[in-house]
């Protein structure tokens, strides 16, 4: 990197380090500021391997200040960030606003209503995170209702039901009730009949385009004035499957001249020829539309508060017509904007992700490149970190952006203390390949600490007798020195590293770079990342860990061990968690 970029990184790192230290009233950590630094400055990301070395002296300087000096310096560099911190300190304990009129209900009862056409992407987690948090806050109840009454356009995936429940569990919540709408079709028929008897619905066989033209002109179709007896008879024929798809629908009678055409005589039931994939529901051909089904269920299941997208405001208005016919009170509604997530090249779209998996471009829903809940879990990110980031977005009607760096920061706080450190040398062109050198002189092994903040945990013993492996980009020129972390200072000769015995002042005062390394014959490991797989060599102690353990590869980031080989000759697999 050039000097100008180095200066920019140094300046941004000082602000991030000060913010981290002031916020947590503790020393800043290089790992803790890497995520926010990269998130706020995406142009730094291509220099990710070099940045820790640039910001380490900055962090050390910040940690040398007392609390008042840090606050004063932050006020000089970024007064607005200090003001935000102070506002947070004085703010409410709850990042989410109070639910409207919650005191008027004996029990606050909310729902997530996923369409099980695939496992959840990250955006879906927001609803469960917020609803689950409100449940805890109000000592309320949480329903998971699968809105699976569209066997054709958004066809349910039988594996998605359990996958979604697993995602909710991963986030730290347990629904009080789990309901499949496709099990309740007879209930929807029952209330459709009642609605017909109240004069609130009629059967219509107009071609869709023809009805659309009439509706848009505020004109009634010729079927609107049917008597209830005829409508009831034709609806029973729909239930019995006597019509083909598109031949007959049941419409809710609203206001055909309403100023909003979307609210005029909307469809409540339609015919679908495609059988439902669930065996318990495969016999039905007359299916409720989502607005009818969901509105009915919200009342019958006792939902008190609904959260839905701002783009679904018309749904509440359509459902209100049905509620008025039955003289029901509509639940409290909160509308919010959509959430977008950075860092991913794959869109937040269930169908798009499924297509990429089908085409073989993604290995599955838990591929680290997929913006899915399953991927976050497999990478070793805790559900609590996701929930905390989601609720910080609030419930604004504006669209919001979720920075993955906020999830990473939350997760780092949860895992850093418990994560041992380890070395992993990447054998890839992006890092100069893997270079092996023999050690001349010096100890037979390096002994870096298991965790730099907890010396009492002990040290790792990493042998050097069969040579060491380093990343090509870290290899110094001939005659130059390098510090093998946990081992000591060596000088690069033509084909070896010669131990020099220099003390740590070589690093602190003479600018000798500190690098990670492994034994040349260390166990092989494949690291799965958002940018693809990277193979390399790890230190031998890694084989002593278990699947699901999280360690931090120094100068690389945290990883979750996915497969730990039984022997050094086999390849282990880890998933990159975050910096």
C-alpha positions as CSV (number, residue, x, y, z in Angstrom):
1,X,0.0,0.0,0.0
2,X,1.1,3.6,-0.6
3,X,1.9,6.1,2.1
4,X,-1.3,8.0,1.5
5,X,-3.4,4.9,2.1
6,X,-1.3,4.0,5.1
7,X,-2.0,7.4,6.7
8,X,-5.7,7.1,6.0
9,X,-5.8,3.6,7.6
10,X,-3.8,4.9,10.6
11,X,-6.2,7.8,11.1
12,X,-9.3,5.7,10.8
13,X,-7.8,3.0,13.1
14,X,-7.2,5.6,15.8
15,X,-10.8,6.7,15.8
16,X,-12.0,3.1,15.9
17,X,-9.6,2.1,18.7
18,X,-10.6,5.1,20.7
19,X,-14.3,4.4,20.2
20,X,-13.8,0.8,21.2
21,X,-11.8,1.6,24.3
22,X,-14.2,4.4,25.4
23,X,-17.3,2.4,24.8
24,X,-16.2,-0.7,26.7
25,X,-14.0,1.2,29.2
26,X,-11.1,-1.2,28.5
27,X,-8.1,-1.6,26.3
28,X,-8.8,-1.7,22.5
29,X,-8.0,-4.9,20.6
30,X,-6.8,-5.1,17.0
31,X,-9.3,-7.9,16.3
32,X,-12.2,-5.9,17.8
33,X,-11.7,-2.9,15.5
34,X,-10.9,-4.8,12.3
35,X,-14.6,-5.5,11.5
36,X,-15.9,-1.9,12.0
37,X,-12.9,-0.5,10.2
38,X,-13.5,-2.7,7.1
39,X,-17.2,-2.1,7.3
40,X,-17.0,1.6,7.3
41,X,-14.1,1.7,4.7
42,X,-14.7,-1.0,2.1
43,X,-11.8,0.3,0.1
44,X,-9.4,-1.1,2.8
45,X,-10.6,-4.7,2.4
46,X,-8.1,-5.7,-0.3
47,X,-5.3,-4.8,2.1
48,X,-6.7,-7.0,4.9
49,X,-3.5,-8.9,5.4
50,X,-1.4,-5.8,5.8
51,X,-3.8,-3.8,7.9
52,X,-3.2,-5.6,11.3
53,X,0.5,-4.6,11.1
54,X,-0.5,-1.0,10.4
55,X,-3.0,-0.6,13.2
56,X,-1.2,-2.6,15.9
57,X,1.0,0.4,16.9
58,X,-2.0,2.7,16.9
59,X,-3.9,0.4,19.2
60,X,-0.8,0.2,21.5
61,X,-0.7,4.0,21.6
62,X,-4.4,4.3,22.5
63,X,-4.0,1.7,25.2
64,X,-1.3,3.8,26.7
65,X,-3.7,6.6,27.4
66,X,-5.9,6.9,30.5
67,X,-9.7,7.0,30.2
68,X,-9.9,10.8,30.2
69,X,-7.1,11.2,27.5
70,X,-9.0,8.7,25.3
71,X,-12.2,10.6,25.6
72,X,-10.6,14.0,24.9
73,X,-8.8,12.6,21.9
74,X,-12.0,11.0,20.5
75,X,-13.7,14.4,21.0
76,X,-11.0,15.9,18.8
77,X,-11.1,13.3,16.0
78,X,-14.8,12.4,15.9
79,X,-17.0,14.5,18.2
80,X,-20.2,13.2,16.7
81,X,-19.2,9.6,17.6
82,X,-18.5,10.6,21.2
83,X,-21.9,12.3,21.3
84,X,-23.6,9.1,20.0
85,X,-21.8,7.1,22.8
86,X,-23.0,9.5,25.4
87,X,-26.5,9.5,24.1
88,X,-26.5,5.7,24.3
89,X,-25.3,5.9,27.9
90,X,-28.3,8.2,28.7
91,X,-30.8,6.3,26.6
92,X,-33.4,3.7,27.4
93,X,-32.5,0.1,28.2
94,X,-34.6,-1.1,25.3
95,X,-33.4,-0.5,21.7
96,X,-36.9,-1.4,20.4
97,X,-39.8,1.0,20.9
98,X,-42.7,0.1,23.2
99,X,-45.4,-1.9,21.5
100,X,-48.5,0.2,21.0
101,X,-51.3,-0.2,23.6
102,X,-49.6,-3.3,25.0
103,X,-51.1,-2.6,28.5
104,X,-54.6,-3.1,27.0
105,X,-53.9,-6.9,26.4
106,X,-53.8,-9.6,29.1
107,X,-51.1,-11.3,27.0
108,X,-49.0,-9.9,24.2
109,X,-49.1,-12.5,21.4
110,X,-47.1,-12.0,18.3
111,X,-46.2,-14.2,15.3
112,X,-43.6,-14.9,12.7
113,X,-45.4,-16.2,9.5
114,X,-42.8,-17.6,7.2
115,X,-43.5,-19.1,3.8
116,X,-41.6,-22.4,3.9
117,X,-40.4,-22.2,0.3
118,X,-36.8,-22.5,1.6
119,X,-34.6,-22.0,4.6
120,X,-34.2,-18.5,5.9
121,X,-31.8,-15.9,4.5
122,X,-30.3,-13.4,6.9
123,X,-33.1,-10.9,6.3
124,X,-35.7,-13.3,7.6
125,X,-33.9,-13.5,10.9
126,X,-35.0,-9.9,11.7
127,X,-38.6,-10.8,12.4
128,X,-37.8,-13.7,14.7
129,X,-35.2,-11.6,16.5
130,X,-37.6,-8.7,17.1
131,X,-40.7,-10.8,17.9
132,X,-38.7,-13.0,20.2
133,X,-37.2,-10.0,22.0
134,X,-40.7,-8.5,22.5
135,X,-41.9,-11.8,23.8
136,X,-39.2,-11.7,26.5
137,X,-39.7,-8.1,27.2
138,X,-43.5,-8.4,27.8
139,X,-43.5,-11.9,29.1
140,X,-45.7,-12.7,26.1
141,X,-46.2,-15.5,23.5
142,X,-44.6,-16.2,20.2
143,X,-46.3,-18.1,17.4
144,X,-44.6,-19.6,14.4
145,X,-47.2,-20.0,11.7
146,X,-46.2,-21.4,8.4
147,X,-48.2,-19.6,5.8
148,X,-48.0,-22.5,3.3
149,X,-51.3,-22.1,1.4
150,X,-49.7,-21.5,-2.0
151,X,-48.8,-24.9,-3.4
152,X,-47.8,-23.4,-6.8
153,X,-46.2,-20.0,-7.0
154,X,-44.3,-20.2,-3.7
155,X,-44.3,-23.9,-3.4
156,X,-43.4,-25.2,0.1
157,X,-40.1,-27.0,0.5
158,X,-40.7,-29.9,2.9
159,X,-37.2,-29.6,4.4
160,X,-37.8,-25.9,5.1
161,X,-40.2,-26.4,7.9
162,X,-37.6,-27.9,10.2
163,X,-34.9,-25.7,8.8
164,X,-36.8,-22.6,9.8
165,X,-37.6,-24.0,13.3
166,X,-33.8,-24.7,13.6
167,X,-33.1,-21.1,12.6
168,X,-35.4,-19.8,15.3
169,X,-33.8,-22.1,17.9
170,X,-30.3,-20.9,16.7
171,X,-31.4,-17.3,17.4
172,X,-32.3,-18.3,21.0
173,X,-36.1,-18.5,20.9
174,X,-38.7,-21.2,21.2
175,X,-42.2,-20.7,19.7
176,X,-45.1,-21.2,22.1
177,X,-47.1,-22.6,19.2
178,X,-46.2,-23.9,15.8
179,X,-49.0,-23.9,13.2
180,X,-49.2,-25.0,9.6
181,X,-51.8,-23.0,7.7
182,X,-52.2,-26.0,5.3
183,X,-53.7,-27.9,8.3
184,X,-56.4,-25.3,8.7
185,X,-58.0,-25.3,5.3
186,X,-61.4,-26.6,6.6
187,X,-61.4,-23.7,9.1
188,X,-60.9,-21.2,6.2
189,X,-63.8,-22.9,4.3
190,X,-66.0,-22.6,7.4
191,X,-65.4,-18.8,7.7
192,X,-65.7,-18.4,3.9
193,X,-69.2,-19.8,4.2
194,X,-70.0,-17.5,7.1
195,X,-68.7,-14.6,5.0
196,X,-70.9,-15.6,2.1
197,X,-74.0,-15.7,4.4
198,X,-73.2,-12.2,5.6
199,X,-73.1,-11.0,2.0
200,X,-69.4,-10.4,2.2
201,X,-68.3,-12.6,-0.7
202,X,-69.3,-13.8,-4.1
203,X,-68.0,-16.3,-6.7
204,X,-66.7,-14.8,-9.9
205,X,-65.8,-16.5,-13.2
206,X,-64.6,-13.4,-15.0
207,X,-61.2,-13.9,-16.8
208,X,-58.5,-12.1,-14.8
209,X,-57.8,-9.5,-17.4
210,X,-61.5,-8.7,-17.9
211,X,-62.1,-8.3,-14.2
212,X,-58.9,-6.1,-13.8
213,X,-60.2,-3.7,-16.5
214,X,-63.6,-3.4,-14.7
215,X,-62.0,-3.0,-11.3
216,X,-59.6,-0.3,-12.5
217,X,-62.6,1.6,-13.9
218,X,-64.5,1.2,-10.7
219,X,-67.2,-1.0,-12.3
220,X,-68.7,-4.1,-10.8
221,X,-68.4,-7.4,-12.6
222,X,-71.7,-9.1,-13.6
223,X,-71.3,-11.7,-10.8
224,X,-71.2,-9.2,-7.9
225,X,-74.9,-9.2,-7.3
226,X,-75.3,-12.9,-7.0
227,X,-77.4,-14.1,-4.1
228,X,-75.8,-15.9,-1.2
229,X,-77.4,-19.2,-2.1
230,X,-75.9,-19.3,-5.6
231,X,-72.5,-18.1,-4.3
232,X,-72.6,-20.8,-1.6
233,X,-73.4,-23.5,-4.1
234,X,-70.6,-22.5,-6.4
235,X,-68.2,-22.2,-3.5
236,X,-69.0,-25.7,-2.5
237,X,-68.2,-26.8,-6.1
238,X,-64.9,-25.0,-5.7
239,X,-64.2,-26.9,-2.5
240,X,-65.1,-30.2,-4.2
241,X,-62.6,-29.4,-6.9
242,X,-65.1,-29.2,-9.7
243,X,-63.5,-26.1,-11.4
244,X,-60.1,-25.9,-13.1
245,X,-57.4,-23.4,-12.2
246,X,-58.5,-19.9,-13.2
247,X,-62.1,-20.9,-13.8
248,X,-63.6,-19.6,-10.6
249,X,-62.6,-17.5,-7.6
250,X,-64.3,-16.3,-4.4
251,X,-64.0,-12.5,-4.0
252,X,-64.5,-10.4,-0.9
253,X,-67.1,-7.7,-1.5
254,X,-65.5,-4.4,-0.6
255,X,-66.0,-1.0,-2.2
256,X,-65.8,-1.3,-6.0
257,X,-65.3,2.4,-6.2
258,X,-62.6,2.7,-3.5
259,X,-60.0,5.2,-4.4
260,X,-57.3,2.5,-4.1
261,X,-58.0,-0.1,-6.8
262,X,-55.9,-2.7,-4.9
263,X,-58.7,-2.8,-2.3
264,X,-61.6,-3.4,-4.7
265,X,-63.2,-6.8,-4.4
266,X,-60.0,-8.8,-3.8
267,X,-59.7,-12.6,-4.3
268,X,-60.1,-14.7,-1.1
269,X,-60.0,-18.2,-2.7
270,X,-58.7,-19.6,-6.0
271,X,-58.4,-23.0,-7.7
272,X,-54.9,-24.6,-7.9
273,X,-54.4,-27.8,-9.9
274,X,-50.9,-28.5,-8.4
275,X,-51.2,-30.7,-5.3
276,X,-49.7,-29.5,-2.0
277,X,-46.4,-31.2,-1.2
278,X,-47.5,-32.1,2.3
279,X,-49.5,-35.4,2.3
280,X,-51.9,-34.0,4.8
281,X,-53.0,-31.2,2.4
282,X,-52.5,-32.8,-1.0
283,X,-56.2,-33.4,-1.5
284,X,-57.2,-29.7,-1.5
285,X,-57.6,-27.7,-4.8
286,X,-59.5,-24.7,-3.4
287,X,-56.9,-22.6,-1.6
288,X,-57.2,-19.3,0.3
289,X,-55.1,-16.3,-0.7
290,X,-52.6,-15.0,1.8
291,X,-54.6,-11.9,2.8
292,X,-57.7,-14.0,3.7
293,X,-55.8,-16.8,5.4
294,X,-53.4,-14.6,7.3
295,X,-56.0,-12.1,8.4
296,X,-58.3,-14.9,9.6
297,X,-55.5,-16.7,11.5
298,X,-54.3,-13.5,13.2
299,X,-57.7,-13.2,14.8
300,X,-58.4,-16.9,15.5
301,X,-54.9,-17.4,17.0
302,X,-55.2,-14.4,19.2
303,X,-52.4,-12.3,17.7
304,X,-52.3,-8.9,19.4
305,X,-49.5,-7.2,17.5
306,X,-48.3,-7.7,13.9
307,X,-45.1,-6.5,12.4
308,X,-45.0,-6.4,8.6
309,X,-43.2,-4.7,5.8
310,X,-44.2,-1.2,4.8
311,X,-45.0,-2.5,1.3
312,X,-47.8,-4.6,2.8
313,X,-50.0,-1.7,4.1
314,X,-52.7,-2.7,1.6
315,X,-52.9,-6.2,3.2
316,X,-54.1,-4.6,6.5
317,X,-56.6,-2.6,4.6
318,X,-58.0,-5.6,2.7
319,X,-58.2,-7.7,5.8
320,X,-60.0,-4.9,7.6
321,X,-63.0,-5.4,5.3
322,X,-63.2,-9.1,6.5
323,X,-62.8,-8.0,10.1
324,X,-65.6,-5.5,9.7
325,X,-68.0,-8.2,8.4
326,X,-67.3,-10.3,11.5
327,X,-67.2,-7.3,13.8
328,X,-63.6,-8.1,15.0
329,X,-61.0,-5.8,16.3
330,X,-57.9,-5.6,14.1
331,X,-54.5,-6.3,15.9
332,X,-52.0,-3.5,16.4
333,X,-49.8,-3.1,13.4
334,X,-46.2,-1.9,13.1
335,X,-44.9,-1.4,9.5
336,X,-41.2,-1.4,8.9
337,X,-38.8,-1.0,6.0
338,X,-36.8,-3.7,4.3
339,X,-33.3,-4.7,5.5
340,X,-30.3,-5.0,3.2
341,X,-27.1,-6.8,4.2
342,X,-23.6,-5.8,3.0
343,X,-20.6,-8.1,2.1
344,X,-22.5,-10.6,0.0
345,X,-22.6,-11.0,-3.8
346,X,-25.7,-13.3,-3.6
347,X,-29.0,-11.5,-3.3
348,X,-31.3,-11.8,-0.2
349,X,-33.7,-13.9,-2.2
350,X,-34.8,-17.5,-1.4
351,X,-35.5,-18.3,-5.0
352,X,-32.1,-16.9,-6.1
353,X,-30.2,-18.8,-3.5
354,X,-32.1,-22.0,-4.4
355,X,-31.3,-21.5,-8.0
356,X,-27.6,-21.0,-7.3
357,X,-27.6,-24.2,-5.3
358,X,-29.4,-26.1,-8.0
359,X,-26.8,-24.9,-10.6
360,X,-23.9,-26.0,-8.4
361,X,-22.6,-22.5,-7.8
362,X,-23.3,-22.8,-4.1
363,X,-22.6,-26.0,-2.1
364,X,-25.8,-25.7,-0.1
365,X,-27.8,-23.4,2.2
366,X,-24.9,-23.3,4.6
367,X,-22.2,-22.4,2.1
368,X,-20.2,-19.6,3.6
369,X,-20.9,-17.5,0.5
370,X,-24.7,-17.7,1.0
371,X,-26.4,-14.9,3.0
372,X,-28.3,-17.4,5.1
373,X,-28.9,-18.2,8.7
374,X,-27.6,-21.7,8.2
375,X,-24.3,-20.2,6.8
376,X,-23.9,-17.9,9.8
377,X,-24.4,-20.9,12.2
378,X,-21.9,-23.1,10.3
379,X,-19.3,-20.3,10.3
380,X,-19.5,-20.2,14.1
381,X,-21.4,-17.0,14.6
382,X,-23.7,-17.1,17.6
383,X,-27.4,-16.4,17.3
384,X,-27.2,-13.9,20.1
385,X,-24.8,-11.8,18.0
386,X,-27.3,-11.8,15.1
387,X,-30.3,-10.9,17.4
388,X,-28.4,-8.0,19.0
389,X,-27.5,-6.5,15.6
390,X,-31.1,-7.0,14.3
391,X,-32.8,-5.3,17.2
392,X,-30.4,-2.3,17.0
393,X,-32.0,-1.6,13.6
394,X,-35.3,-0.8,15.4
395,X,-38.6,-0.8,13.6
396,X,-38.3,2.3,11.3
397,X,-40.5,2.5,8.3
398,X,-37.4,3.4,6.3
399,X,-35.3,0.7,4.6
400,X,-32.3,-0.1,6.8
401,X,-28.8,-1.5,6.1
402,X,-27.3,-4.2,8.2
403,X,-23.5,-4.1,8.3
404,X,-22.1,-7.6,8.9
405,X,-19.4,-5.8,10.8
406,X,-22.0,-5.2,13.6
407,X,-22.7,-8.9,13.8
408,X,-19.0,-9.6,13.8
409,X,-18.4,-7.1,16.6
410,X,-21.2,-8.6,18.7
411,X,-19.9,-12.1,18.1
412,X,-16.3,-11.2,18.9
413,X,-17.4,-9.9,22.3
414,X,-19.0,-13.4,22.9
415,X,-16.2,-15.6,21.7
416,X,-12.9,-13.8,22.0
417,X,-12.2,-14.7,25.6
418,X,-12.9,-18.4,25.1
419,X,-11.1,-18.8,21.7
420,X,-7.6,-20.2,21.8
421,X,-5.1,-18.8,19.3
422,X,-3.5,-20.9,16.5
423,X,-1.4,-20.4,13.4
424,X,-2.5,-21.3,9.8
425,X,-0.3,-20.6,6.8
426,X,-2.3,-20.2,3.5
427,X,-1.0,-21.9,0.4
428,X,-2.6,-19.6,-2.2
429,X,-1.4,-17.2,-4.9
430,X,-3.2,-14.3,-3.1
431,X,-0.7,-14.6,-0.2
432,X,2.4,-15.5,-2.2
433,X,2.0,-19.2,-1.9
434,X,3.6,-21.4,0.8
435,X,7.3,-21.2,1.4
436,X,9.3,-23.7,3.5
437,X,12.6,-22.9,5.2
438,X,14.8,-24.8,7.6
439,X,15.7,-23.2,11.0
440,X,19.4,-22.8,11.7
441,X,20.2,-22.5,15.4
442,X,17.7,-21.5,18.0
443,X,15.2,-23.5,20.1
444,X,13.6,-26.7,18.8
445,X,10.1,-25.3,19.2
446,X,8.2,-22.0,19.5
447,X,5.9,-21.5,22.5
448,X,3.3,-18.8,21.8
449,X,0.5,-18.4,24.4
450,X,-2.8,-20.1,24.0
451,X,-4.4,-16.7,24.6
452,X,-2.5,-13.4,24.9
453,X,-4.8,-12.2,27.7
454,X,-4.8,-15.3,29.8
455,X,-1.2,-16.5,30.4
456,X,-2.5,-18.9,33.0
457,X,-3.9,-21.1,30.2
458,X,-0.4,-22.0,29.1
459,X,1.4,-22.1,25.8
460,X,1.4,-24.1,22.6
461,X,4.5,-26.1,21.7
462,X,5.2,-25.8,17.9
463,X,8.2,-27.8,16.7
464,X,10.6,-26.3,14.1
465,X,13.0,-29.3,13.7
466,X,11.6,-30.2,10.3
467,X,11.5,-26.7,9.0
468,X,8.8,-24.0,9.0
469,X,6.2,-22.8,6.5
470,X,5.4,-19.1,6.0
471,X,3.3,-17.3,3.5
472,X,5.3,-16.0,0.5
473,X,4.1,-12.4,1.0
474,X,5.7,-12.5,4.5
475,X,9.1,-13.8,3.3
476,X,11.7,-11.1,3.8
477,X,14.5,-10.3,1.3
478,X,17.7,-12.2,1.7
479,X,19.7,-10.8,4.6
480,X,16.6,-9.2,6.2
481,X,15.1,-10.3,9.5
482,X,11.6,-11.5,10.5
483,X,10.1,-12.3,13.8
484,X,8.4,-15.7,14.0
485,X,5.7,-15.0,16.5
486,X,6.2,-17.1,19.7
487,X,9.6,-18.2,18.5
488,X,11.9,-15.3,17.9
489,X,14.0,-13.3,15.4
490,X,15.5,-15.0,12.3
491,X,17.4,-13.8,9.4
492,X,16.6,-15.0,5.9
493,X,19.6,-16.5,4.2
494,X,19.5,-18.0,0.8
495,X,17.7,-21.2,1.8
496,X,17.1,-21.0,5.5
497,X,16.1,-18.9,8.5
498,X,19.1,-18.3,10.8
499,X,18.2,-17.7,14.4
500,X,19.6,-14.3,15.5
501,X,18.7,-14.2,19.2
502,X,17.6,-10.6,19.0
503,X,15.2,-9.5,21.7
504,X,11.8,-7.9,21.2
505,X,13.3,-4.5,20.7
506,X,14.0,-5.6,17.1
507,X,10.2,-5.4,16.6
508,X,9.4,-2.4,18.9
509,X,12.3,-0.1,17.8
510,X,13.8,-1.5,14.6
511,X,10.6,-2.3,12.7
512,X,11.1,-6.0,12.2
513,X,7.8,-7.5,11.1
514,X,6.0,-10.2,13.1
515,X,4.6,-13.0,11.1
516,X,2.7,-16.3,11.8
517,X,4.1,-19.6,10.8
518,X,3.7,-23.4,11.1
519,X,5.9,-26.5,11.0
520,X,6.5,-27.4,7.4
521,X,5.1,-30.8,8.0
522,X,2.0,-29.5,10.0
523,X,-1.5,-30.9,9.4
524,X,-3.3,-29.8,6.2
525,X,-6.4,-27.7,6.5
526,X,-8.9,-26.3,4.1
527,X,-10.5,-23.0,5.2
528,X,-13.9,-22.2,3.7
529,X,-14.5,-18.5,3.3
530,X,-16.9,-16.1,1.7
531,X,-14.3,-15.7,-1.1
532,X,-13.9,-19.4,-1.7
533,X,-11.8,-22.2,-0.2
534,X,-8.1,-21.7,0.8
535,X,-5.8,-24.6,1.7
536,X,-2.8,-24.5,3.8
537,X,-0.9,-25.9,6.9
538,X,-1.9,-25.5,10.5
539,X,0.0,-26.0,13.7
540,X,-0.1,-29.6,15.1
541,X,-2.1,-28.7,18.2
542,X,-5.2,-28.0,16.1
543,X,-5.8,-31.8,15.8
544,X,-6.5,-31.8,19.6
545,X,-9.6,-29.7,19.2
546,X,-13.2,-30.9,18.5
547,X,-15.7,-30.2,15.8
548,X,-17.5,-26.9,16.5
549,X,-14.7,-25.5,18.6
550,X,-13.8,-21.9,17.6
551,X,-10.2,-20.7,17.5
552,X,-8.6,-17.6,16.2
553,X,-6.0,-18.0,13.4
554,X,-3.6,-15.2,14.3
555,X,-3.5,-12.4,11.7
556,X,-6.4,-14.1,9.8
557,X,-9.5,-14.3,12.1
558,X,-11.8,-16.5,14.0
559,X,-12.8,-19.9,12.5
560,X,-15.1,-22.7,13.5
561,X,-13.6,-26.2,13.1
562,X,-16.0,-28.2,10.9
563,X,-14.0,-31.5,10.5
564,X,-10.9,-32.3,12.6
565,X,-8.8,-35.0,11.0
566,X,-7.7,-38.1,13.0
567,X,-4.2,-37.8,11.7
568,X,-1.8,-35.2,10.3
569,X,-1.8,-36.7,6.8
570,X,-5.6,-36.1,6.4
571,X,-7.1,-32.7,5.7
572,X,-9.2,-30.9,8.4
573,X,-11.8,-28.3,7.4
574,X,-12.6,-25.0,9.1
575,X,-15.1,-22.2,8.3
576,X,-14.0,-18.6,8.4
577,X,-16.1,-16.8,11.1
578,X,-15.0,-13.2,10.8
579,X,-11.9,-11.0,11.4
